[in-house]
Amino acid sequence: MSIHPIDIALIVGYFMVVIGIGVYVTRQTKSGDDLFLAGRALGFGVIGFSLFASNISAQTLIGLAGDAYKTGIAVSAYEWMAGLILVFSAIFVLPFYIRTKISTIPEFLEHRYDNRVRLYLSCITIFLSIVVDMAGGLYAGSLVLDKLFFPGSGGQHLFWFCLGLGLFAGIYTAAGGLKAVVLTDVLQAIILIIGSAAMGLIIFDKFDWSWAKATAQLPEGHLSMIRPADDDVLPWPGLLLGVPLIGFYYWTMNQYIIQRALGAKNLEAARAGAMLGGALKLLPLFIMILPAAFAISLFPEVENKDQVFPTMVTELLPVGATGLVLAGLIAAIMSSVDSTLNSASTLVTLDFIKPHRPDLSPTQTAFVGRVCTFVFMAIAIAWAPQIKDFPGLWNYIQSAFAYITTPLVAIFLTGLFWKGAHPRAGFWALVLGHLTSAVLFVLGPVTGMIDVHFTIMAIVLTLWTAVLLVVVSLLFGQDFKLAYHITWPPDEKSTDMRPGGILSDYRLQAAVLVVVTVLTVLAFW
């Protein structure tokens, strides 16, 4: 593929704007609170767009296109379901996050349970963020960029792409912190939406703007979201129950996603930002997934699903549009990398270092956070190119996500809605739940002795860990008192728990988002 100078100019322009944002924000970032939570001054707009952008990584662009091409639009469930999860979180969870003024999600679980649970969750989140999210995003994005810019090179420039992208994201993240992350995320979200929409329109144009022509040659069920209970891709019980449970961890407990909501200036901004993010998550179905599903009629011979996105770029896009889409791909890489870097450094600084060094000044805390950012950047850059040499290990780590996260979801939700969950029971329920997860993971994905879809296994593990928590809590007894009011229902006397005016009323926002989501699903049932 020959990259036209106009396309290169668009990509360079993108980098220049990001540099400008980074320089501007760095001058305002003085303390740890500025670095980690943007001074708790974020409005709903930047929160919403940042939620969207930080979720759309290179893996997402490539994976959604490949899965939609190969199996149809059922993969869109992970996108539109996010809106429903964010509605739930905005109503039931964010009030407690904002009112307790926590800086990390593990800190919230410490308030509900104990310090062991805090450190337990923090370690798991850091591992998943750096080894899976950041390194995986760098690897997937660099692999595609290498194939687009240097076709036939066999990935020999992979390390240099990982190094360049990692360094660039690391520097502006370390310098500007969360505010730099969310402001660049707004830019990246806009580029992602415009670039993806441009590709979608170009593909639809190939069918003369006719829905009938676009769908005429598609395999049966290709445009169906709801699959049979024995479906290998996404069985409907797993869709209705498993996907929300896995998604709850991602959208509500994952520091690298929810951190921008913690930086909100008030509860109203946090809730509205979550609603906006949920609304934006309806877009991938129309601008990323459907175009890739239609592409099977244009390019029926693509064998490797990971080549679908690069094929659409190289074969369909004219000058200018190519640069825009490539800028969108780079934006996807950067938005996930900067978010994981900032969140991981936040967790290490505030969950591990600050409790042992409470005398650190705000400036010293910011310095520690920046050092952590560069350390994690180096680890991810070093690990990302190695993924190609350990495909089996990488696949296991990715498939283990549902097994790792759902016991955490169980103790979070049970502790939020049941006051009887004993503070000391959370840790032991997690340990026993994860021991069960390890056994089932070996019996399932590793050895193949049992064949249960991971979304179904997510339901089983969540229920089992919740039962463990109840049993252990009853064994410990009910003679305890929580230091914070962090179980449902919230303190209704608190004014920040009440809805605002008509347009800012979170109940109206939630109702509109739920109705639009349901109508979308029904349209593609």
C-alpha positions in Angstrom: 0.0 0.0 0.0 1.3 3.4 -0.9 0.4 6.1 1.6 -0.4 9.4 -0.2 1.3 12.6 1.2 -2.2 14.0 1.9 -2.9 11.0 4.2 0.5 11.4 5.9 -0.3 15.1 6.4 -3.6 14.2 8.1 -1.8 11.8 10.5 0.9 14.3 11.3 -1.8 16.9 11.9 -3.4 14.6 14.4 -0.1 14.1 16.3 0.5 17.9 16.4 -2.9 18.6 17.9 -2.3 15.9 20.6 1.1 17.4 21.4 -0.6 20.9 21.7 -3.2 19.5 24.1 -0.5 17.8 26.1 1.6 20.9 26.4 -1.4 23.0 27.4 -2.6 20.6 30.1 0.9 20.0 31.5 1.1 23.6 32.7 -2.0 23.1 34.8 -1.0 19.7 36.3 0.6 20.4 39.7 -0.7 17.9 42.3 -1.6 14.2 42.5 -5.2 15.1 42.4 -4.6 17.0 39.1 -2.7 14.1 37.7 -5.0 11.3 38.7 -8.5 12.9 38.7 -8.1 16.1 36.7 -8.8 18.1 39.8 -12.3 16.5 40.0 -13.5 19.2 37.6 -14.6 17.2 34.5 -17.9 17.9 32.8 -20.3 15.4 31.3 -19.2 16.0 27.7 -15.5 15.0 28.2 -16.5 12.1 30.5 -18.9 10.7 27.9 -16.5 11.0 24.9 -13.6 9.7 26.9 -15.5 6.7 28.0 -16.2 5.9 24.4 -12.7 6.5 23.1 -10.9 4.7 25.9 -13.0 1.6 25.2 -12.3 1.6 21.4 -8.8 0.2 21.1 -7.0 -1.2 18.1 -8.1 -4.6 19.2 -11.7 -3.4 19.1 -11.5 -2.0 15.6 -9.8 -5.1 14.2 -11.7 -7.6 16.3 -15.2 -6.1 15.6 -14.5 -6.0 11.9 -13.2 -9.6 11.8 -15.9 -11.0 14.0 -18.7 -9.2 12.1 -17.2 -10.4 8.8 -17.0 -14.0 9.9 -20.0 -14.6 12.2 -22.3 -11.6 11.8 -23.5 -8.7 14.0 -24.0 -10.7 17.2 -20.7 -9.3 18.3 -22.4 -5.9 18.6 -23.9 -7.1 21.9 -20.7 -6.1 23.7 -21.2 -2.5 22.3 -24.9 -1.8 22.9 -25.0 -3.7 26.2 -22.5 -1.2 27.5 -25.2 1.5 27.4 -27.5 -0.6 29.7 -24.7 -1.3 32.1 -23.8 2.4 32.3 -27.4 3.2 33.0 -27.4 0.8 35.9 -24.1 2.2 37.2 -25.2 5.8 36.9 -28.3 5.0 39.0 -27.0 2.6 41.6 -23.2 2.9 41.8 -22.0 6.4 40.8 -23.8 8.1 43.7 -21.6 6.1 46.2 -18.4 6.7 44.2 -18.9 10.5 44.1 -20.2 10.9 47.6 -17.4 9.0 49.2 -14.8 10.9 47.1 -12.8 7.8 46.3 -9.8 8.0 44.0 -9.7 4.3 43.1 -12.3 1.5 42.9 -10.2 -0.7 45.2 -10.5 2.0 47.7 -14.3 1.7 47.6 -14.1 -2.0 48.2 -11.8 -1.3 51.2 -14.6 0.8 52.6 -17.1 -2.0 52.1 -14.8 -4.9 53.1 -11.2 -4.5 54.2 -7.7 -3.6 52.9 -7.0 -7.1 51.6 -9.8 -6.8 49.1 -8.5 -3.4 48.1 -5.0 -4.7 47.3 -6.4 -7.9 45.7 -8.5 -5.9 43.2 -5.7 -3.4 42.6 -3.2 -6.1 41.7 -5.7 -7.8 39.3 -6.6 -4.5 37.7 -3.0 -3.5 37.1 -2.1 -6.9 35.6 -5.1 -6.9 33.2 -4.5 -3.2 32.3 -0.8 -3.5 31.4 -0.4 -7.1 30.2 -3.8 -7.4 28.4 -5.2 -4.0 27.6 -2.2 -1.8 26.9 0.3 -4.3 25.5 -2.5 -6.0 23.5 -3.6 -2.6 22.1 0.0 -1.7 21.2 0.6 -5.1 19.5 -2.6 -5.2 17.5 -2.4 -1.6 16.3 1.3 -1.8 15.5 0.8 -5.1 13.6 -1.8 -3.4 11.4 0.2 -0.3 10.9 3.2 -2.4 9.9 1.2 -4.2 7.3 -0.3 -1.0 5.9 2.9 1.1 5.8 5.3 -1.8 5.1 3.4 -4.6 3.3 5.3 -7.8 3.0 7.8 -6.9 5.7 6.7 -9.7 7.9 6.3 -7.6 11.0 9.9 -6.6 11.2 9.0 -3.0 12.2 6.6 -4.1 14.9 8.9 -3.2 17.8 9.5 0.3 16.4 5.8 1.0 16.1 5.2 -0.3 19.7 8.1 1.9 20.9 7.0 5.1 19.1 3.3 4.8 20.0 4.0 3.8 23.6 6.5 6.6 24.1 4.3 9.2 22.6 1.3 8.2 24.8 3.4 7.7 27.8 5.0 11.2 27.7 1.8 13.2 27.4 0.0 11.0 29.9 2.8 11.4 32.5 3.0 15.1 31.9 -0.7 16.0 31.8 -2.4 13.1 33.7 -6.1 12.4 33.4 -7.0 15.8 32.0 -4.6 15.3 29.1 -6.0 11.8 28.7 -9.7 12.9 28.6 -9.1 15.9 26.4 -7.1 13.9 23.8 -9.8 11.2 24.1 -12.4 13.8 23.0 -10.4 14.4 19.9 -9.7 10.7 19.3 -13.4 9.9 19.7 -14.4 12.4 17.1 -11.7 11.1 14.7 -12.8 7.5 15.4 -16.5 8.3 14.7 -15.8 10.3 11.5 -13.2 7.8 10.1 -15.4 4.8 10.8 -18.5 6.5 9.4 -16.5 7.5 6.3 -15.6 3.8 5.7 -19.1 2.7 6.4 -20.5 5.1 3.8 -18.0 4.1 1.2 -18.9 0.4 1.7 -22.6 1.1 1.5 -21.9 3.1 -1.7 -20.6 -0.1 -3.3 -24.1 -1.4 -3.0 -25.6 1.7 -4.7 -27.1 2.7 -1.3 -29.5 -0.2 -1.5 -30.1 -2.2 1.7 -31.5 -5.1 -0.4 -28.3 -5.3 -2.4 -26.1 -5.0 0.7 -27.9 -7.9 2.4 -28.7 -10.1 -0.6 -25.6 -12.3 -0.5 -25.1 -12.4 3.3 -25.2 -15.8 5.1 -28.4 -16.7 7.0 -28.5 -15.1 10.4 -25.6 -12.8 9.6 -27.7 -9.8 10.6 -29.2 -11.4 13.7 -28.2 -10.3 17.2 -30.0 -13.0 19.2 -28.6 -16.5 18.6 -29.8 -19.9 19.8 -28.9 -21.2 23.2 -26.3 -23.7 21.8 -24.6 -21.1 19.5 -20.8 -21.2 19.6 -20.5 -17.4 19.1 -22.9 -15.9 21.7 -25.7 -18.1 23.1 -28.7 -16.0 24.1 -28.5 -16.9 27.9 -24.9 -15.7 27.9 -26.0 -12.6 26.0 -28.7 -11.7 28.5 -26.9 -12.5 31.7 -23.2 -13.3 31.1 -22.3 -10.3 29.0 -23.8 -7.8 31.5 -21.8 -9.4 34.3 -18.5 -9.3 32.5 -19.4 -5.8 31.2 -20.2 -4.6 34.8 -16.6 -5.2 35.8 -15.3 -3.5 32.7 -17.6 -0.4 32.9 -18.0 0.0 36.6 -15.1 -1.6 38.4 -12.2 -1.2 35.9 -10.1 1.7 37.0 -9.0 2.6 33.5 -12.5 3.1 32.3 -14.4 4.5 35.3 -11.5 6.9 36.4 -12.9 9.7 34.3 -16.2 9.5 36.1 -14.4 9.7 39.5 -12.9 13.0 38.2 -16.4 14.5 37.6 -17.1 17.8 39.2 -20.3 16.5 40.7 -22.7 13.5 40.6 -24.9 15.1 37.9 -21.8 15.4 35.5 -20.8 11.8 36.3 -24.3 10.5 35.6 -24.8 12.5 32.4 -21.3 11.5 31.2 -22.1 7.8 31.7 -25.4 8.3 29.8 -23.6 10.0 26.9 -20.9 7.3 26.8 -23.7 4.7 26.7 -25.4 6.5 23.8 -22.2 6.7 21.9 -21.7 2.9 22.3 -24.7 2.4 20.0 -22.7 3.9 17.1 -20.3 1.0 16.5 -23.1 -1.2 15.3 -23.8 1.2 12.5 -20.4 2.6 11.6 -18.1 -0.4 12.4 -19.9 -3.7 12.6 -22.5 -3.5 9.8 -20.0 -2.2 7.2 -17.7 -5.2 8.1 -20.6 -7.6 7.9 -21.4 -6.3 4.4 -17.8 -6.6 3.4 -18.1 -10.4 3.1 -20.0 -9.7 -0.2 -17.2 -7.5 -1.4 -14.2 -9.6 -0.3 -15.4 -13.2 0.2 -11.9 -14.7 0.0 -10.4 -13.2 3.2 -9.4 -16.2 5.3 -7.9 -14.5 8.3 -10.5 -12.4 10.1 -7.8 -10.1 11.4 -7.1 -9.1 7.8 -10.6 -7.8 7.3 -10.0 -4.3 8.6 -6.6 -3.8 6.7 -8.3 -5.1 3.5 -11.1 -2.6 3.8 -8.6 0.2 4.3 -6.3 -0.8 1.4 -9.0 -1.8 -1.1 -11.7 0.7 -0.6 -10.5 4.0 0.7 -9.5 6.9 -1.5 -6.8 9.5 -0.7 -7.8 11.6 2.3 -10.2 9.0 3.7 -7.2 6.6 4.1 -5.4 9.1 6.3 -8.6 9.8 8.3 -9.1 6.1 9.0 -5.5 5.5 9.8 -5.6 8.5 12.2 -8.7 6.9 13.7 -6.7 3.6 14.1 -3.9 5.5 15.8 -6.4 7.4 17.9 -7.8 4.0 19.1 -4.4 2.8 20.1 -3.5 6.0 21.9 -6.8 6.3 23.7 -6.6 2.9 25.3 -2.8 3.2 26.0 -3.0 6.5 27.7 -6.0 5.4 29.8 -4.3 2.2 31.0 -1.1 4.0 31.8 -2.9 6.7 33.9 -5.0 4.2 35.8 -2.2 1.8 36.6 0.0 4.6 37.9 -3.0 5.8 40.0 -3.5 2.4 41.5 0.1 1.9 42.4 0.5 5.4 43.8 -2.7 5.6 45.8 -3.3 2.0 46.8 0.3 0.8 47.5 2.6 3.8 48.0 0.5 6.6 49.5 -0.9 4.5 52.4 2.7 3.7 53.5 3.9 7.3 52.9 1.0 9.5 54.0 3.3 12.4 54.4 3.9 12.8 50.6 3.0 16.3 49.4 0.7 16.7 46.4 3.8 17.6 44.3 5.6 14.5 45.5 2.6 12.3 44.8 2.4 13.6 41.3 6.1 12.8 40.8 5.6 9.2 42.0 2.7 8.9 39.6 4.8 10.1 36.7 7.6 7.6 37.5 5.0 4.8 37.7 3.6 5.8 34.3 7.1 5.5 32.7 7.8 2.2 34.3 4.5 0.7 33.1 5.1 2.2 29.7 8.4 0.4 29.5 6.9 -2.9 30.6 4.1 -2.7 28.0 6.5 -1.7 25.2 8.8 -4.6 26.1 6.0 -7.2 26.3 3.8 -6.1 23.3 6.2 -7.3 20.5 6.6 -10.7 22.3 2.9 -11.5 22.0 3.5 -12.8 18.5 5.9 -15.4 19.9 3.5 -16.6 22.6 0.1 -16.9 20.9 -1.0 -19.7 23.2 -0.2 -17.8 26.3 -1.8 -14.7 25.0 -5.0 -16.5 24.1 -5.2 -18.1 27.5 -4.8 -14.7 29.2 -7.5 -13.1 27.1 -10.0 -16.0 27.6 -9.3 -16.0 31.4 -10.9 -12.5 31.6 -14.4 -13.8 32.4 -13.0 -16.3 34.9 -11.0 -13.6 36.7 -13.5 -10.8 36.8 -16.9 -12.3 37.7 -16.0 -13.3 41.3 -15.1 -9.7 41.8 -18.4 -8.6 40.3 -20.2 -11.0 42.7 -18.7 -9.5 45.9 -19.2 -6.0 44.6 -22.9 -6.4 43.8 -23.7 -8.5 46.8 -22.0 -6.1 49.1 -23.7 -3.1 47.5 -27.3 -4.5 47.9 -26.9 -6.8 51.0 -26.0 -5.1 54.2 -25.2 -8.5 55.8 -22.1 -9.1 53.7 -19.4 -9.2 56.5 -16.3 -7.0 55.9 -14.0 -10.0 56.5 -16.0 -12.3 54.3 -15.2 -10.5 51.0 -11.6 -11.6 50.9 -12.3 -15.3 51.6 -15.2 -15.3 49.1 -12.8 -14.0 46.5 -10.1 -16.5 47.3 -12.5 -19.4 47.1 -14.3 -18.0 44.0 -11.0 -17.7 42.2 -9.9 -21.1 43.2 -13.1 -22.4 41.6 -12.4 -20.2 38.5 -8.9 -21.7 38.2 -10.2 -25.3 38.3 -13.0 -24.6 35.8 -10.5 -22.7 33.5 -8.2 -25.8 33.5 -11.1 -28.1 32.8 -12.5 -25.8 30.1 -10.2 -23.7 27.9 -7.0 -25.5 28.9 -7.9 -29.2 28.6 -11.3 -29.1 26.9 -12.7 -31.6 29.3 -15.8 -29.4 29.7 -17.3 -27.3 26.9 -19.2 -24.4 28.3 -19.3 -20.9 26.7 -17.4 -18.4 28.7 -20.5 -16.2 29.1 -22.4 -19.1 30.7 -19.4 -19.8 32.9 -19.5 -16.1 34.0 -23.1 -16.6 35.3 -22.1 -19.7 37.2 -19.0 -18.2 38.8 -20.9 -15.0 39.8 -23.7 -16.9 41.5 -21.2 -19.4 43.2 -19.1 -16.6 44.6 -22.2 -14.7 45.8 -23.3 -17.9 47.6 -19.8 -18.2 49.1 -20.0 -14.6 50.4 -23.4 -15.2 52.0 -22.2 -18.4 53.7 -18.9 -17.0 55.0 -20.7 -13.8 56.2 -23.2 -15.9 58.2 -20.3 -17.9 59.7 -18.6 -14.7 60.8 -21.8 -13.4 62.2 -23.8 -10.2 61.8 -22.3 -8.2 64.6 -20.5 -5.5 62.7 -20.9 -1.9 61.6 -19.7 -0.3 58.3 -17.7 2.9 58.6 -19.4 4.3 55.5 -23.0 4.3 54.2 -22.2 2.4 51.0 -25.1 -0.1 50.8 -28.3 0.4 48.9 -30.5 2.4 49.4 -28.4 5.6 49.5 -28.8 8.4 52.0 -31.8 10.2 50.6 -31.2 13.2 52.8 -28.1 13.9 50.7 -28.9 16.5 48.1 -26.5 15.1 45.6 -28.6 11.9 45.4 -31.6 13.7 44.0 -32.3 14.2 40.3 -31.9 17.6 38.7 -34.1 19.5 36.3 -36.1 18.0 33.5 -33.2 17.8 30.9 -30.6 16.9 33.5 -32.8 14.4 35.3 -30.9 11.1 35.1 -34.1 9.1 35.2 -35.2 10.7 31.9 -31.8 10.3 30.3 -31.8 6.6 31.4 -35.3 6.0 30.0 -34.4 7.5 26.6 -31.2 5.5 26.3 -32.9 2.2 27.4 -35.8 2.7 24.9 -33.4 3.5 22.0 -31.3 0.5 22.8 -34.3 -1.9 23.0 -35.6 -0.6 19.7 -32.2 -1.1 18.1 -32.0 -4.7 19.3 -35.6 -5.4 18.2 -34.8 -4.1 14.7 -32.0 -6.6 14.4 -33.5 -9.4 16.4 
